[in-house]
Amino acid sequence: MSHTPEPISLPGRKIVIIGGGTAGWMTAAALSRFLDKSWSITLVESDEIGTVGVGEATIPMIQNFNAALGIDEAQFVRETQGSYKLGIEFVGWGRPDSRYIHAFGLVGRGLGLLPFQHYWLRAKSLGLAAPFGDYVLNNVACTENRFAHVQRAPDSVLPPLVYAYHFDAGLYAAFLRRYAEARGVHRHEGKIEHVTRDPENGDVTLVRLADGPAVSGDLFIDCSGFRGLMIEGALKTGYIDWSHWLPCDRALAVPCESVRPLLPYTRSTAHAAGWQWRIPLQSRIGNGHVFCSSFMKEAEAEAILLNNLDGKQIADPRLIRFQTGMRRQFWNHNVVAIGLASGFLEPLESTSIHLIQTGINRLLDYLVAGQPTPAERNHFNRRASYEMERIRDFIILHYHANHREGEPFWDYVRTMEIPDSLREKLDMFRAGGRVIRDQDELFDVPGWVQVMIGQGVEPQGWHPLADQLEPEKLDQFLTTVRHAFERDIARLPDHAAYIASLVEQTQARMTSGERS
Ligand SMILES: Cc1cc2nc3c(=O)[nH]c(=O)nc-3n(C[C@H](O)[C@H](O)[C@H](O)COP(=O)(O)OP(=O)(O)OC[C@H]3O[C@@H](n4cnc5c(N)ncnc54)[C@H](O)[C@@H]3O)c2cc1C
C-alpha cells in the first residue's frame, strides 16, 4: 500500500532528468516535444559511469513514440543500425527440442464469435491442424526472412505486418540526444555526489556534481539506472523483490559479427539455468546470457554464451547484475523514476523500453494538464505497478510452463508457487482454451495463446460453438488461412535487401536535401 504523501509543490517549472541512457534521453525528447516553453529541462549524465549499454529489442508500441516525436522511420533505422522485428523465437523453452515464435499481429482469422484458437484446438483434435504458427502471419514472414511495409495487395485479405525494431542502444540514445538538445534541453556532464532535500517537506531541491556545481529543480526524473540515485539513494522508497518468481540475476552481454540471413526477429534460446538472447542489427548481432547465479557459475555461463555465437566475437563479455522487482512507489515526493531506476523485468519479452514509454506518457498526462495533485501521483503509482505486475505474470509463464524435467533450475521454476493472477489465466486456458485479459494489460490474447501453446500448455477443451462447424468446413477454413498467409508473404522482399534499399533511398534523399 502506498501512503498518501504530502501535497506536491512545484514552485517552478524546472525539470531535472538524472541520467542519459535510453530512459533519460527518451524522457528528455518527449518532454521537450510536448511541454510548452514555460518549462525548462536539464539532463545530467556521467560519462564516467556510462549506461547499461543493452536494451536493443522493442515491441510495436515504440512506433507510436517515434511517430509522436515526428521521427522519420527510415532515418531512424539508418542512424541506429536498426532492423525490423516481427516477434521472438523461443528455442528449447517448452522442451529442450521445441521451438515456437511469439509473433506480433494477426493470428488466424476471425470466424463468428470466437477467437481463432478455439477452431484450431478442435481441428487439432480431429487431426486437421498444422502447427499453430502456420496460421500466424508474422510467423510465416519470420520463417521466410521477409519484410516490407506493404499496403494490402488488391487480391489480399491481409493487413500490413505489425512490427517493432532492433536497434543499437547507444546510437538510439545519441539520436534522441540530438533531437532533445535541438529543442532546448540543457545537458550537464558530471557525476552527482550529493542530493539535497528540503528539511521541511522532504522534497529534493538540488543535486551537486563532483566538481562543485549544483543543479536545482522542482521536479526530478530519476533515470539513473539500477542504482536509483534519487528514488532509492535519496528517498529510500523501497523495492518489491520478485526474484522468488524470476530468479535470474545476472546477464553476460557480448556482440558478434553479423551473419546472413538478417533475421527479422529476436531469438531466445533456453539454457540449463537461464537463456540467451540474439538481436540482429545491420552492423552486428547483440547477444547475452541471462542466468541464475544460484544454479550456474559465471565461468560456465560465459562458456555457454561464447560457444553459442553465430558470428565472430567482437568484444569481451560484460557482466550485469540485477534483481527483478519494482519500486514501492514510482513517483515519490517530487521524484519520478523512469527506466531501470523504477524496477526491472528481465528482457524476455523486450518490455523495458516500452515501460519507459508508458511512464513518460503517464507523466505527460499530468504535467500537461497542470499542477499534479497527490491523488494523481497515487494514480500514477497504481497504474505503473499494475502494468508491471501483469507483464511479470507473462514472463513467469515462459519459465513455469516448461517440461524440462530433471534440470534443477527448470524443475524449480516449474514447481514453484506462482501469482494467483497467473494461476487463474493458466487454469482457464487449460480448462477450455480461453484467455481472460484485463483492459489495461500489455499483452493481448493472441500473445498469451501463442506462448501457452508454444510452451506446451494443453487445453482440455475449446468453446462449444467451435463444434458447430462441420469438419470439412473447418479444414477448408484453416487451409484457406494458411495458404493466404503463405501467398502474401512470398510476395515480400528479403528483410536485409529491403533494409538496404530503404537506407539507400534515405541517403539519397538526405544528400539531395543537403544540395538544394
Ligand atoms: C541484460 C539486459 C538486457 C536488456 N534488454 C532489453 C531489451 O532487449 N529490450 C528492452 O526494452 N529493454 C531491455 N533492457 C532494459 C534496457 O536496457 C533499459 O530499460 C534501458 O537501457 C534504459 O536504461 P536506463 O536509461 O534506465 O539506465 P542506464 O542505461 O543505466 O542509464 C543510467 C544513466 O544514469 C547516469 N548516472 C547514474 N548515476 C549517476 C550519477 N551519480 N551522476 C550522474 N549520472 C549518473 C549514467 O551515467 C547513465 O547515463 C535490458 C536490460 C538488461 C539489464
The ligand as an SDF file (V2000), in Angstrom:
LIG
                    3D

 53 58  0  0  0  0  0  0  0  0999 V2000
   20.6870   -7.6370  -19.6260 C   0  0  0  0  0  0  0  0  0  0  0  0
   19.6610   -6.6430  -20.0620 C   0  0  0  0  0  0  0  0  0  0  0  0
   19.1010   -6.7570  -21.3260 C   0  0  0  0  0  0  0  0  0  0  0  0
   18.0960   -5.8490  -21.7260 C   0  0  0  0  0  0  0  0  0  0  0  0
   17.4840   -5.9910  -22.9370 N   0  0  0  0  0  0  0  0  0  0  0  0
   16.4140   -5.2040  -23.2440 C   0  0  0  0  0  0  0  0  0  0  0  0
   15.7100   -5.3430  -24.4610 C   0  0  0  0  0  0  0  0  0  0  0  0
   16.0600   -6.1480  -25.3200 O   0  0  0  0  0  0  0  0  0  0  0  0
   14.6480   -4.5500  -24.6740 N   0  0  0  0  0  0  0  0  0  0  0  0
   14.2340   -3.6230  -23.7720 C   0  0  0  0  0  0  0  0  0  0  0  0
   13.2230   -2.9560  -23.9920 O   0  0  0  0  0  0  0  0  0  0  0  0
   14.9470   -3.4180  -22.6500 N   0  0  0  0  0  0  0  0  0  0  0  0
   15.9940   -4.1810  -22.3590 C   0  0  0  0  0  0  0  0  0  0  0  0
   16.6990   -3.9660  -21.2110 N   0  0  0  0  0  0  0  0  0  0  0  0
   16.3830   -2.8020  -20.4080 C   0  0  0  0  0  0  0  0  0  0  0  0
   17.0210   -1.5860  -21.0490 C   0  0  0  0  0  0  0  0  0  0  0  0
   18.4110   -1.8120  -21.1950 O   0  0  0  0  0  0  0  0  0  0  0  0
   16.7650   -0.3480  -20.2150 C   0  0  0  0  0  0  0  0  0  0  0  0
   15.4050   -0.2300  -19.9610 O   0  0  0  0  0  0  0  0  0  0  0  0
   17.2200    0.8850  -20.9290 C   0  0  0  0  0  0  0  0  0  0  0  0
   18.5300    0.7520  -21.4120 O   0  0  0  0  0  0  0  0  0  0  0  0
   17.1250    2.0870  -20.0320 C   0  0  0  0  0  0  0  0  0  0  0  0
   18.1520    2.1150  -19.1010 O   0  0  0  0  0  0  0  0  0  0  0  0
   18.2510    3.4070  -18.1990 P   0  0  0  0  0  0  0  0  0  0  0  0
   18.3640    4.6040  -19.0740 O   0  0  0  0  0  0  0  0  0  0  0  0
   17.1550    3.3570  -17.2110 O   0  0  0  0  0  0  0  0  0  0  0  0
   19.6090    3.1800  -17.3790 O   0  0  0  0  0  0  0  0  0  0  0  0
   21.1650    3.3220  -17.8420 P   0  0  0  0  0  0  0  0  0  0  0  0
   21.3740    2.9780  -19.2580 O   0  0  0  0  0  0  0  0  0  0  0  0
   21.9330    2.5520  -16.8150 O   0  0  0  0  0  0  0  0  0  0  0  0
   21.4640    4.8570  -17.6800 O   0  0  0  0  0  0  0  0  0  0  0  0
   21.6810    5.4350  -16.4180 C   0  0  0  0  0  0  0  0  0  0  0  0
   22.2170    6.8370  -16.6030 C   0  0  0  0  0  0  0  0  0  0  0  0
   22.3190    7.4630  -15.3350 O   0  0  0  0  0  0  0  0  0  0  0  0
   23.5890    8.0940  -15.2350 C   0  0  0  0  0  0  0  0  0  0  0  0
   24.0020    8.1410  -13.8270 N   0  0  0  0  0  0  0  0  0  0  0  0
   23.9220    7.1580  -12.9060 C   0  0  0  0  0  0  0  0  0  0  0  0
   24.4410    7.5770  -11.7380 N   0  0  0  0  0  0  0  0  0  0  0  0
   24.8230    8.8600  -11.9340 C   0  0  0  0  0  0  0  0  0  0  0  0
   25.4470    9.8340  -11.1170 C   0  0  0  0  0  0  0  0  0  0  0  0
   25.8050    9.5800   -9.8570 N   0  0  0  0  0  0  0  0  0  0  0  0
   25.7030   11.0400  -11.6550 N   0  0  0  0  0  0  0  0  0  0  0  0
   25.3770   11.3360  -12.9200 C   0  0  0  0  0  0  0  0  0  0  0  0
   24.7930   10.4440  -13.7510 N   0  0  0  0  0  0  0  0  0  0  0  0
   24.5320    9.2160  -13.2610 C   0  0  0  0  0  0  0  0  0  0  0  0
   24.5020    7.2080  -16.0760 C   0  0  0  0  0  0  0  0  0  0  0  0
   25.6490    7.9050  -16.4620 O   0  0  0  0  0  0  0  0  0  0  0  0
   23.5830    6.9110  -17.2540 C   0  0  0  0  0  0  0  0  0  0  0  0
   23.6320    7.9700  -18.1710 O   0  0  0  0  0  0  0  0  0  0  0  0
   17.7130   -4.8230  -20.8300 C   0  0  0  0  0  0  0  0  0  0  0  0
   18.3340   -4.6860  -19.5940 C   0  0  0  0  0  0  0  0  0  0  0  0
   19.2990   -5.5970  -19.2010 C   0  0  0  0  0  0  0  0  0  0  0  0
   19.9460   -5.4420  -17.8650 C   0  0  0  0  0  0  0  0  0  0  0  0
  1  2  1  0
  2  3  1  0
  2 52  2  0
  3  4  2  0
  4  5  1  0
  4 50  1  0
  5  6  2  0
  6  7  1  0
  6 13  1  0
  7  8  2  0
  7  9  1  0
  9 10  1  0
 10 11  2  0
 10 12  1  0
 12 13  2  0
 13 14  1  0
 14 15  1  0
 14 50  1  0
 15 16  1  0
 16 17  1  0
 16 18  1  0
 18 19  1  0
 18 20  1  0
 20 21  1  0
 20 22  1  0
 22 23  1  0
 23 24  1  0
 24 25  2  0
 24 26  1  0
 24 27  1  0
 27 28  1  0
 28 29  2  0
 28 30  1  0
 28 31  1  0
 31 32  1  0
 32 33  1  0
 33 34  1  0
 33 48  1  0
 34 35  1  0
 35 36  1  0
 35 46  1  0
 36 37  1  0
 36 45  1  0
 37 38  2  0
 38 39  1  0
 39 40  1  0
 39 45  2  0
 40 41  1  0
 40 42  2  0
 42 43  1  0
 43 44  2  0
 44 45  1  0
 46 47  1  0
 46 48  1  0
 48 49  1  0
 50 51  2  0
 51 52  1  0
 52 53  1  0
M  END
$$$$
